[in-house]
C-alpha cells in the first residue's frame, strides 16, 4: 500500500531531484513556459504554485523564502514584480500542463508547463534597413 507516499523519485537521489525541481521552477518563472517530461511537469507544478502564493503576500520574509528555493535573483524579482500581481485575484491554479506527444529519442511523454495567461506570442521579426547596405557618399 502507498499510504502517505507522495511524489515521484524520478530515478534521482534526493539532492539531485531537489536541484532539478528548483531549476525547473526558476526556468518557468524566467520564460513563463517550459517543455519537459510529464512526470517532471507534474512534480514541478506544486512547487511553482507555492512560490506564486508566497509572492502574492509580497513581504520581506516571503521574498527570502522564495530566494531559498529559486536559483536566480532575477527570477525572484520577476515573480514578485510581474507574475504575482497578475494572479492577485485568482485563488489558485496558476499553471497549466499541456501534453505534446512523445520524445523522438526515447519515447518519453512530453508536456508544456506554462503559466496561465502567458499564451503564445509570436516574436516580431527584425526589419532589415535598406539603407544599411548602401554606401553613403
Secondary structure, DSSP 8 states (H G I E B T S, - for coil): --TT--S--TTS-HHHHHHHHHHHHHHHHHHSEEEEEHHHHHHHHHHHHHHHHHHHH--HHHHHHHHHH-S-HHHHHHIIIIIHHHTTT--S--EEEEEEEE-TTT--EEEEEEETT------------HHHHS---
